[in-house]
Amino acid sequence: MINELLPNVKWDLVWDATKQTLYMTSISVAVTLVLGIILGLVLYLTDKGNLWENKMIHALTAAIVNVFRSIPFIILIILLIPVTKVLVGTMLGAKAALPALIIGAAPFYARMVEIALREIDKGVVEAAQSMGANHFQIIYKVLIPESLPALISGITVTAIALVSFTAMAGVVGAGGLGDLAFLDGFQRSRNDVTFVATIVILLIVFVLQSIGDFFKHATDKR
């Protein structure tokens, strides 16, 4: 029955493409989470009136974040081809897409981290300082815990954006469901292949959103 409705779909290829998409998404989300929190903290802490106020570092970090956040991903992945060749030795395959995915997503998430930190009542930070907490204790025991639900929401949105990025990366040879939909589906006029690849991408997005919503509600104590 399914084979009659979807005659061109080869399920082993769909499974391989799904694994490639999950590989690119999971690795890039993990690295983006770490880099984004670091960049977001630097943006927040070095801003005027905050713990590490420093105009030069804040301006430099903001400029880097704004530049890489503004470059369209499909252009970024082309610009980074020389860097990708140096880092992973090839410009094709799922591993080759990782540098562009991370560099494209980390600045985006950094701004979301900064916004989440700005929502924290400064009185909470001042109270921690009055009790003798040092700067690193304020980061780990006040800023991160207080902003955790917003940080989880932010990484959920970023992870979903990364799924879209992997689909675009597939068009230029990264593999995954985007590659399957474009090369095996669109270019060969196999609409059923494109349809199945789209459904699998949607399922991945729904699962990511559900996981993000679960952890956000679990950590929100309000």
Secondary structure, DSSP 8 states (H G I E B T S, - for coil): -HHHHSTT--HHHHHHHHHHHHHHHHHHHHHHHHHHHHHHHHHHHTSTTSTT--HHHHHHHHHHHHHHHHS-HHHHHHHTHHHHHHHHS-SSSHHHHHHHHHHHHHHHHHHHHHHHHHTS-HHHHHHHHHTT--HHHHIIIIIHHHHHHHHHHHHHHHHHHHHHHHHHHIIIII-HHHHIIIIIIITTT-HHHHHHHHHHHHHHHHHHHHHHHHHHHHH---
